[in-house]
């Protein structure tokens, strides 16, 4: 089979209506390797990068309230820095680059779920400015 491991996806495929930060960046613990006296942090099995996590709210109005908040794991050697807040907004919009999803069966529900990963986060890109006719030129309608 051609699909092996994480499946590359675009931000727009995962969050077509955008998403917003609702948590802080946290380093993910490796619970299997950690002990009560020693904390071991998770590393990605493929890249070896440290794994960080942040909670985001999906802005899709069709998503059920109970499924609005999801965790995005970010693979990075250093703690990722969230984009700055946008004046006038109570929550910060964010976009992710280098996204992948890995399907798995949720052990508690028996349902299909997805682990969402990214390589970086940033402020959303703004729409391209409208094109205007050069000065002194008329555009025929």
N, C-alpha and C positions, 0 to 999 in steps of 0.2 A: 504494500500500500504506500502511496506517495506521501500521505500525511503521517508524520512522525513527530511527536512532541507538540510544543505550543504552536498554535495556528496564528499567523500574522493577520492583523485586522487594522483598519483605520479608526481613528477617534470617532469619526462620523458614523461608522457602522455600529459602534458600541453605545455612543451617546449622541444620537441624531439631534436632540434638543439641547445639548450641552449638559454640563454638570457643575456643581458648586462644592467647595470645600466645607466640610462640617466637622472636621477633626484636625488633630495635629499629626505631623509626621512622626512615626514611631519605628524604631528598629525591631524587626521580627525576631523573636527568640526561637531557638531550635530546642523544643521541649524534650526531644528524644536524647539529645546530647547534654543538656543542662542537668545540674544536680542542685540540691538545696543550698550548697555552699559555692557553686560556680555556675555563672550564666554563660551560655554559649549562644552566639547570634547566628541566625540562619544565613546560608550562602546558597545562591542559585546553583543547582546541580549541573547545568550546562555551561554557564559563563564563569562561575566562581565568585560573582559579584555579591556584595552584601544585599540583603533584602530589607526594604523599608516599606511601611504601609501607611496609607492615609484613607480616611473615610470620606466619601463624596456622596452627594445627593443627586440622583438622576432627575433632570428637569422634564422628562417625558411625562405629560399629563395623563397618559394612558396606563402608566405603571402603578400597580397597587401600592398603597401607603406602606404596607409591611415590606415591600421590596424596593423602596425608594433609595435607601442608604446601602451602598456597597463599598467594599474595600478594594482599593487598587494598590497592588504591590509594585514598588519601583526598585529596579536593580541598579545600584550605584555604589561606587567605592566610598562615597561620602554622603552625608545626610542631605537629601534634596531640600531646596529652599522653595517654599510656596510663592506664587506671584503676589505682588502687593495688593491690598484691598482696593476696590474701586470706589471712589467717593460717591456717596449717596446710595450704595447697595449694602444691605445688612450681611450678605454672605459673598464670598469671593468666587467668581467664575474661574475655571481652570480647564486646560486641555492637556492631553498627554501625547507623547510621541513614542514611537517604537513599541506600539501595543501588540500584545498577543493574548489569546484566550486558550485555556486548557480545560476541556470538558471533564467532569468527574461526576460520580454518583454520590450525592449527599447521604452520609451514613444514617443521619437521624430521620430523614424524610423519605429516603429511597428514590428521590427525584434527581433528574439531571441538573447540574449546576455548572458554573464556569468560574475558574480562577482567572482574574484579570491582572495582567502585568504590563509594565511600561518601562522605558529606559529613562524618561525625563518628564517633567511637568513644566508648564509655562502659562502665561496669561493668554487668553484667547486671541487669535488673530482678528483684526478688524476687517470689515469688508473693504474691497478695493475702491478707491475713489472713483466717482463717475467721470467718464471721459467728456471733455468739453471740446468744442470746435476751436481751432486756432483763432486768435484775435483777428477781426476784420473779415472772417469767412462766415457765410451764411450756410445753414444746413437746410436742404430742401426736405419738406415733410412728405 
